[in-house]
Amino acid sequence: MKRLILTVLYVFLCLGMQAAASFPFRHIGIRDGLPDNYVKNVFGLPDGRLGVRTTSLFSF
């Protein structure tokens, strides 16, 4: 039973790593227009843009 659980966990970890590799990721910060480097929330706007909530204010 323990071996089955470890095998299933290993498969899910491998699939998760493959899925994460297909999404582009780029760090954004003050140089990119954020008022703060601490991001509290990221959310989608109705027009398709992403909203970023920092400790200071909203940046769109």
N, CA, C and O atoms as a CHARMM CRD file, in Angstrom:
* protein
*
  240
    1    1 MET  N      0.83100  -1.19500   0.00000 PROA 1      0.00000
    2    1 MET  CA     0.00000   0.00000   0.00000 PROA 1      0.00000
    3    1 MET  C      0.87800   1.26300   0.00000 PROA 1      0.00000
    4    1 MET  O      0.58500   2.23100  -0.70200 PROA 1      0.00000
    5    2 LYS  N      1.93600   1.23900   0.78200 PROA 2      0.00000
    6    2 LYS  CA     2.82900   2.38700   0.85400 PROA 2      0.00000
    7    2 LYS  C      3.50800   2.62500  -0.50100 PROA 2      0.00000
    8    2 LYS  O      3.69500   3.76500  -0.92500 PROA 2      0.00000
    9    3 ARG  N      3.86400   1.54500  -1.15600 PROA 3      0.00000
   10    3 ARG  CA     4.51900   1.65700  -2.45800 PROA 3      0.00000
   11    3 ARG  C      3.56500   2.25500  -3.49200 PROA 3      0.00000
   12    3 ARG  O      3.99300   3.04800  -4.33100 PROA 3      0.00000
   13    4 LEU  N      2.28600   1.89000  -3.44900 PROA 4      0.00000
   14    4 LEU  CA     1.28400   2.43100  -4.36000 PROA 4      0.00000
   15    4 LEU  C      1.12200   3.93700  -4.15200 PROA 4      0.00000
   16    4 LEU  O      1.06600   4.69700  -5.11900 PROA 4      0.00000
   17    5 ILE  N      1.04700   4.35600  -2.91600 PROA 5      0.00000
   18    5 ILE  CA     0.88800   5.77800  -2.61100 PROA 5      0.00000
   19    5 ILE  C      2.10300   6.56700  -3.10400 PROA 5      0.00000
   20    5 ILE  O      1.94800   7.64200  -3.68200 PROA 5      0.00000
   21    6 LEU  N      3.29400   6.04800  -2.88400 PROA 6      0.00000
   22    6 LEU  CA     4.49800   6.72200  -3.34800 PROA 6      0.00000
   23    6 LEU  C      4.55200   6.79600  -4.87300 PROA 6      0.00000
   24    6 LEU  O      4.98600   7.80400  -5.43100 PROA 6      0.00000
   25    7 THR  N      4.11500   5.73600  -5.54400 PROA 7      0.00000
   26    7 THR  CA     4.10200   5.72000  -7.00600 PROA 7      0.00000
   27    7 THR  C      3.12600   6.76300  -7.54600 PROA 7      0.00000
   28    7 THR  O      3.45900   7.50000  -8.47400 PROA 7      0.00000
   29    8 VAL  N      1.93500   6.82900  -6.97800 PROA 8      0.00000
   30    8 VAL  CA     0.93100   7.80200  -7.41400 PROA 8      0.00000
   31    8 VAL  C      1.43000   9.22400  -7.15400 PROA 8      0.00000
   32    8 VAL  O      1.25800  10.10300  -7.99700 PROA 8      0.00000
   33    9 LEU  N      2.03500   9.44900  -6.01100 PROA 9      0.00000
   34    9 LEU  CA     2.57900  10.76400  -5.69100 PROA 9      0.00000
   35    9 LEU  C      3.67200  11.15300  -6.68400 PROA 9      0.00000
   36    9 LEU  O      3.71900  12.29600  -7.13900 PROA 9      0.00000
   37   10 TYR  N      4.53400  10.22700  -7.01500 PROA 10     0.00000
   38   10 TYR  CA     5.60800  10.47500  -7.98200 PROA 10     0.00000
   39   10 TYR  C      5.03500  10.83900  -9.35300 PROA 10     0.00000
   40   10 TYR  O      5.52400  11.76200 -10.00400 PROA 10     0.00000
   41   11 VAL  N      4.01500  10.12800  -9.78800 PROA 11     0.00000
   42   11 VAL  CA     3.39200  10.40600 -11.09300 PROA 11     0.00000
   43   11 VAL  C      2.79000  11.80300 -11.10700 PROA 11     0.00000
   44   11 VAL  O      2.97100  12.54200 -12.07500 PROA 11     0.00000
   45   12 PHE  N      2.07300  12.17800 -10.04500 PROA 12     0.00000
   46   12 PHE  CA     1.47500  13.51100  -9.98700 PROA 12     0.00000
   47   12 PHE  C      2.53700  14.60400  -9.96000 PROA 12     0.00000
   48   12 PHE  O      2.35500  15.65400 -10.57700 PROA 12     0.00000
   49   13 LEU  N      3.62700  14.37900  -9.26600 PROA 13     0.00000
   50   13 LEU  CA     4.70700  15.36500  -9.24100 PROA 13     0.00000
   51   13 LEU  C      5.33700  15.52900 -10.62100 PROA 13     0.00000
   52   13 LEU  O      5.63200  16.64800 -11.04000 PROA 13     0.00000
   53   14 CYS  N      5.54300  14.43100 -11.32000 PROA 14     0.00000
   54   14 CYS  CA     6.12300  14.50100 -12.66600 PROA 14     0.00000
   55   14 CYS  C      5.19300  15.21200 -13.63000 PROA 14     0.00000
   56   14 CYS  O      5.64800  16.01700 -14.44300 PROA 14     0.00000
   57   15 LEU  N      3.90900  14.93200 -13.55600 PROA 15     0.00000
   58   15 LEU  CA     2.93900  15.59900 -14.43600 PROA 15     0.00000
   59   15 LEU  C      2.86300  17.08400 -14.12400 PROA 15     0.00000
   60   15 LEU  O      2.75300  17.90400 -15.03600 PROA 15     0.00000
   61   16 GLY  N      2.92100  17.43600 -12.85500 PROA 16     0.00000
   62   16 GLY  CA     2.88200  18.84100 -12.46500 PROA 16     0.00000
   63   16 GLY  C      4.08800  19.60600 -12.96400 PROA 16     0.00000
   64   16 GLY  O      3.96500  20.76200 -13.36800 PROA 16     0.00000
   65   17 MET  N      5.24200  18.98400 -12.94300 PROA 17     0.00000
   66   17 MET  CA     6.46000  19.64400 -13.41800 PROA 17     0.00000
   67   17 MET  C      6.39700  19.85700 -14.92700 PROA 17     0.00000
   68   17 MET  O      6.86300  20.88200 -15.42400 PROA 17     0.00000
   69   18 GLN  N      5.83400  18.91300 -15.65300 PROA 18     0.00000
   70   18 GLN  CA     5.70400  19.06500 -17.10400 PROA 18     0.00000
   71   18 GLN  C      4.71400  20.16800 -17.44500 PROA 18     0.00000
   72   18 GLN  O      4.93700  20.93100 -18.38500 PROA 18     0.00000
   73   19 ALA  N      3.62300  20.26000 -16.69400 PROA 19     0.00000
   74   19 ALA  CA     2.62100  21.29400 -16.94800 PROA 19     0.00000
   75   19 ALA  C      3.18900  22.67300 -16.63200 PROA 19     0.00000
   76   19 ALA  O      2.93000  23.62800 -17.36400 PROA 19     0.00000
   77   20 ALA  N      3.95400  22.78900 -15.56200 PROA 20     0.00000
   78   20 ALA  CA     4.53000  24.08200 -15.18900 PROA 20     0.00000
   79   20 ALA  C      5.54600  24.55200 -16.21600 PROA 20     0.00000
   80   20 ALA  O      5.71700  25.75800 -16.39500 PROA 20     0.00000
   81   21 ALA  N      6.21300  23.65200 -16.88400 PROA 21     0.00000
   82   21 ALA  CA     7.21300  24.03300 -17.87000 PROA 21     0.00000
   83   21 ALA  C      6.57800  24.63300 -19.12500 PROA 21     0.00000
   84   21 ALA  O      7.26300  25.31600 -19.88800 PROA 21     0.00000
   85   22 SER  N      5.29900  24.39600 -19.35200 PROA 22     0.00000
   86   22 SER  CA     4.64400  24.89700 -20.55700 PROA 22     0.00000
   87   22 SER  C      4.09900  26.31400 -20.39100 PROA 22     0.00000
   88   22 SER  O      3.63800  26.90300 -21.36900 PROA 22     0.00000
   89   23 PHE  N      4.13600  26.88100 -19.18300 PROA 23     0.00000
   90   23 PHE  CA     3.64900  28.22900 -18.94200 PROA 23     0.00000
   91   23 PHE  C      4.83200  29.19500 -18.84200 PROA 23     0.00000
   92   23 PHE  O      5.75700  28.96500 -18.06300 PROA 23     0.00000
   93   24 PRO  N      4.80300  30.27200 -19.62400 PROA 24     0.00000
   94   24 PRO  CA     5.89900  31.24600 -19.51000 PROA 24     0.00000
   95   24 PRO  C      5.79400  32.00100 -18.18400 PROA 24     0.00000
   96   24 PRO  O      4.69600  32.30000 -17.71500 PROA 24     0.00000
   97   25 PHE  N      6.92800  32.29900 -17.59900 PROA 25     0.00000
   98   25 PHE  CA     6.95700  33.00800 -16.32800 PROA 25     0.00000
   99   25 PHE  C      8.01500  34.09100 -16.41000 PROA 25     0.00000
  100   25 PHE  O      9.12700  33.85100 -16.88100 PROA 25     0.00000
  101   26 ARG  N      7.66900  35.27700 -15.95300 PROA 26     0.00000
  102   26 ARG  CA     8.61000  36.38700 -15.95300 PROA 26     0.00000
  103   26 ARG  C      8.40300  37.19100 -14.67200 PROA 26     0.00000
  104   26 ARG  O      7.27200  37.52400 -14.31700 PROA 26     0.00000
  105   27 HSD  N      9.48600  37.49600 -13.98800 PROA 27     0.00000
  106   27 HSD  CA     9.40400  38.32200 -12.78600 PROA 27     0.00000
  107   27 HSD  C      9.08800  39.75600 -13.18700 PROA 27     0.00000
  108   27 HSD  O      9.66600  40.28600 -14.13600 PROA 27     0.00000
  109   28 ILE  N      8.17200  40.37800 -12.46100 PROA 28     0.00000
  110   28 ILE  CA     7.89100  41.79100 -12.68300 PROA 28     0.00000
  111   28 ILE  C      8.11600  42.52300 -11.36700 PROA 28     0.00000
  112   28 ILE  O      7.99200  41.93100 -10.29500 PROA 28     0.00000
  113   29 GLY  N      8.44200  43.79100 -11.44600 PROA 29     0.00000
  114   29 GLY  CA     8.73600  44.55100 -10.24000 PROA 29     0.00000
  115   29 GLY  C      8.64000  46.04100 -10.49000 PROA 29     0.00000
  116   29 GLY  O      7.89900  46.49700 -11.36100 PROA 29     0.00000
  117   30 ILE  N      9.39500  46.78400  -9.71900 PROA 30     0.00000
  118   30 ILE  CA     9.35200  48.23700  -9.79700 PROA 30     0.00000
  119   30 ILE  C      9.78300  48.72200 -11.17900 PROA 30     0.00000
  120   30 ILE  O      9.21700  49.68400 -11.69900 PROA 30     0.00000
  121   31 ARG  N     10.76200  48.07700 -11.76800 PROA 31     0.00000
  122   31 ARG  CA    11.21900  48.47100 -13.11500 PROA 31     0.00000
  123   31 ARG  C     10.12600  48.33600 -14.16700 PROA 31     0.00000
  124   31 ARG  O     10.15600  49.02500 -15.18700 PROA 31     0.00000
  125   32 ASP  N      9.16400  47.45200 -13.92200 PROA 32     0.00000
  126   32 ASP  CA     8.07700  47.22300 -14.88800 PROA 32     0.00000
  127   32 ASP  C      6.83800  48.05900 -14.58000 PROA 32     0.00000
  128   32 ASP  O      5.81600  47.91700 -15.25200 PROA 32     0.00000
  129   33 GLY  N      6.91300  48.92300 -13.58000 PROA 33     0.00000
  130   33 GLY  CA     5.80300  49.81900 -13.28800 PROA 33     0.00000
  131   33 GLY  C      5.02800  49.51300 -12.01500 PROA 33     0.00000
  132   33 GLY  O      4.09100  50.23900 -11.68200 PROA 33     0.00000
  133   34 LEU  N      5.39200  48.46800 -11.30400 PROA 34     0.00000
  134   34 LEU  CA     4.71500  48.20000 -10.03900 PROA 34     0.00000
  135   34 LEU  C      5.18900  49.20200  -8.98600 PROA 34     0.00000
  136   34 LEU  O      6.36500  49.56400  -8.96000 PROA 34     0.00000
  137   35 PRO  N      4.28200  49.64900  -8.12300 PROA 35     0.00000
  138   35 PRO  CA     4.70000  50.60000  -7.09400 PROA 35     0.00000
  139   35 PRO  C      5.47700  49.95400  -5.95300 PROA 35     0.00000
  140   35 PRO  O      6.06700  50.65100  -5.12700 PROA 35     0.00000
  141   36 ASP  N      5.47900  48.61600  -5.90700 PROA 36     0.00000
  142   36 ASP  CA     6.06400  47.89000  -4.78400 PROA 36     0.00000
  143   36 ASP  C      6.47300  46.51300  -5.28200 PROA 36     0.00000
  144   36 ASP  O      5.85300  46.00300  -6.21500 PROA 36     0.00000
  145   37 ASN  N      7.47800  45.89900  -4.70700 PROA 37     0.00000
  146   37 ASN  CA     7.88800  44.54900  -5.11100 PROA 37     0.00000
  147   37 ASN  C      7.11600  43.45500  -4.38500 PROA 37     0.00000
  148   37 ASN  O      7.30800  42.28000  -4.69500 PROA 37     0.00000
  149   38 TYR  N      6.26200  43.78700  -3.44400 PROA 38     0.00000
  150   38 TYR  CA     5.48300  42.79800  -2.70700 PROA 38     0.00000
  151   38 TYR  C      4.09200  42.70400  -3.31500 PROA 38     0.00000
  152   38 TYR  O      3.29500  43.63300  -3.17600 PROA 38     0.00000
  153   39 VAL  N      3.78800  41.60500  -3.98400 PROA 39     0.00000
  154   39 VAL  CA     2.48400  41.40000  -4.63100 PROA 39     0.00000
  155   39 VAL  C      1.58700  40.62000  -3.68700 PROA 39     0.00000
  156   39 VAL  O      1.94800  39.53400  -3.23300 PROA 39     0.00000
  157   40 LYS  N      0.41400  41.17800  -3.39100 PROA 40     0.00000
  158   40 LYS  CA    -0.53500  40.52100  -2.50400 PROA 40     0.00000
  159   40 LYS  C     -1.55800  39.68800  -3.27000 PROA 40     0.00000
  160   40 LYS  O     -2.03600  38.67600  -2.76000 PROA 40     0.00000
  161   41 ASN  N     -1.90100  40.11000  -4.50500 PROA 41     0.00000
  162   41 ASN  CA    -2.95000  39.42800  -5.24100 PROA 41     0.00000
  163   41 ASN  C     -2.79100  39.70900  -6.73500 PROA 41     0.00000
  164   41 ASN  O     -2.39400  40.80400  -7.13200 PROA 41     0.00000
  165   42 VAL  N     -3.10200  38.72200  -7.54400 PROA 42     0.00000
  166   42 VAL  CA    -3.15500  38.87800  -8.99900 PROA 42     0.00000
  167   42 VAL  C     -4.53100  38.41200  -9.43800 PROA 42     0.00000
  168   42 VAL  O     -4.98100  37.33900  -9.03500 PROA 42     0.00000
  169   43 PHE  N     -5.20400  39.20700 -10.25800 PROA 43     0.00000
  170   43 PHE  CA    -6.57100  38.87400 -10.64700 PROA 43     0.00000
  171   43 PHE  C     -6.81600  39.29000 -12.08800 PROA 43     0.00000
  172   43 PHE  O     -6.16000  40.19500 -12.60400 PROA 43     0.00000
  173   44 GLY  N     -7.75700  38.63000 -12.72500 PROA 44     0.00000
  174   44 GLY  CA    -8.12800  38.94900 -14.09600 PROA 44     0.00000
  175   44 GLY  C     -9.18600  40.02700 -14.14700 PROA 44     0.00000
  176   44 GLY  O    -10.09400  40.05300 -13.31600 PROA 44     0.00000
  177   45 LEU  N     -9.07700  40.91200 -15.11300 PROA 45     0.00000
  178   45 LEU  CA   -10.06900  41.95800 -15.33500 PROA 45     0.00000
  179   45 LEU  C    -10.99600  41.53000 -16.46600 PROA 45     0.00000
  180   45 LEU  O    -10.61400  40.69900 -17.29000 PROA 45     0.00000
  181   46 PRO  N    -12.20700  42.08000 -16.52300 PROA 46     0.00000
  182   46 PRO  CA   -13.16100  41.67100 -17.56300 PROA 46     0.00000
  183   46 PRO  C    -12.66200  41.87400 -18.99300 PROA 46     0.00000
  184   46 PRO  O    -13.08800  41.15900 -19.90000 PROA 46     0.00000
  185   47 ASP  N    -11.76800  42.83800 -19.20600 PROA 47     0.00000
  186   47 ASP  CA   -11.27900  43.08800 -20.56600 PROA 47     0.00000
  187   47 ASP  C    -10.06100  42.23600 -20.92500 PROA 47     0.00000
  188   47 ASP  O     -9.47700  42.43300 -21.99100 PROA 47     0.00000
  189   48 GLY  N     -9.66000  41.29300 -20.06100 PROA 48     0.00000
  190   48 GLY  CA    -8.58400  40.36900 -20.37200 PROA 48     0.00000
  191   48 GLY  C     -7.23100  40.72800 -19.77500 PROA 48     0.00000
  192   48 GLY  O     -6.30600  39.91700 -19.82000 PROA 48     0.00000
  193   49 ARG  N     -7.09800  41.93000 -19.21600 PROA 49     0.00000
  194   49 ARG  CA    -5.83000  42.31300 -18.58800 PROA 49     0.00000
  195   49 ARG  C     -5.72200  41.68100 -17.20300 PROA 49     0.00000
  196   49 ARG  O     -6.70700  41.18400 -16.65600 PROA 49     0.00000
  197   50 LEU  N     -4.51800  41.70700 -16.64800 PROA 50     0.00000
  198   50 LEU  CA    -4.29600  41.23800 -15.28500 PROA 50     0.00000
  199   50 LEU  C     -4.14800  42.43200 -14.35400 PROA 50     0.00000
  200   50 LEU  O     -3.44500  43.39300 -14.66800 PROA 50     0.00000
  201   51 GLY  N     -4.81000  42.36500 -13.21300 PROA 51     0.00000
  202   51 GLY  CA    -4.63800  43.36800 -12.17500 PROA 51     0.00000
  203   51 GLY  C     -3.70100  42.81500 -11.11800 PROA 51     0.00000
  204   51 GLY  O     -3.74600  41.62800 -10.79400 PROA 51     0.00000
  205   52 VAL  N     -2.85400  43.68000 -10.58600 PROA 52     0.00000
  206   52 VAL  CA    -1.88100  43.27300  -9.57500 PROA 52     0.00000
  207   52 VAL  C     -2.08100  44.15400  -8.35700 PROA 52     0.00000
  208   52 VAL  O     -1.98400  45.37700  -8.45400 PROA 52     0.00000
  209   53 ARG  N     -2.36000  43.54800  -7.21000 PROA 53     0.00000
  210   53 ARG  CA    -2.52300  44.30600  -5.97500 PROA 53     0.00000
  211   53 ARG  C     -1.25000  44.18400  -5.16400 PROA 53     0.00000
  212   53 ARG  O     -0.80600  43.08000  -4.84600 PROA 53     0.00000
  213   54 THR  N     -0.66600  45.32400  -4.83000 PROA 54     0.00000
  214   54 THR  CA     0.52400  45.35600  -4.00200 PROA 54     0.00000
  215   54 THR  C      0.16300  45.94400  -2.64800 PROA 54     0.00000
  216   54 THR  O     -1.00400  46.22800  -2.37800 PROA 54     0.00000
  217   55 THR  N      1.15600  46.12500  -1.80600 PROA 55     0.00000
  218   55 THR  CA     0.88900  46.72600  -0.50200 PROA 55     0.00000
  219   55 THR  C      0.58800  48.21100  -0.62300 PROA 55     0.00000
  220   55 THR  O      0.00100  48.79200   0.29000 PROA 55     0.00000
  221   56 SER  N      0.97800  48.84500  -1.73800 PROA 56     0.00000
  222   56 SER  CA     0.78800  50.28300  -1.90500 PROA 56     0.00000
  223   56 SER  C     -0.55100  50.60300  -2.54700 PROA 56     0.00000
  224   56 SER  O     -1.36800  51.30100  -1.94700 PROA 56     0.00000
  225   57 LEU  N     -0.79500  50.10500  -3.76300 PROA 57     0.00000
  226   57 LEU  CA    -2.01900  50.39800  -4.49800 PROA 57     0.00000
  227   57 LEU  C     -2.17800  49.43600  -5.65000 PROA 57     0.00000
  228   57 LEU  O     -1.37700  48.51500  -5.81000 PROA 57     0.00000
  229   58 PHE  N     -3.21300  49.64200  -6.46100 PROA 58     0.00000
  230   58 PHE  CA    -3.45600  48.79100  -7.60600 PROA 58     0.00000
  231   58 PHE  C     -2.63900  49.25700  -8.79200 PROA 58     0.00000
  232   58 PHE  O     -2.42200  50.45500  -8.97200 PROA 58     0.00000
  233   59 SER  N     -2.18500  48.31500  -9.60000 PROA 59     0.00000
  234   59 SER  CA    -1.47100  48.64200 -10.82200 PROA 59     0.00000
  235   59 SER  C     -2.04600  47.80200 -11.93500 PROA 59     0.00000
  236   59 SER  O     -2.12200  46.58000 -11.80400 PROA 59     0.00000
  237   60 PHE  N     -2.45600  48.42100 -13.03000 PROA 60     0.00000
  238   60 PHE  CA    -3.05100  47.69100 -14.16200 PROA 60     0.00000
  239   60 PHE  C     -2.18100  47.82300 -15.37600 PROA 60     0.00000
  240   60 PHE  O     -2.50800  47.28000 -16.43200 PROA 60     0.00000
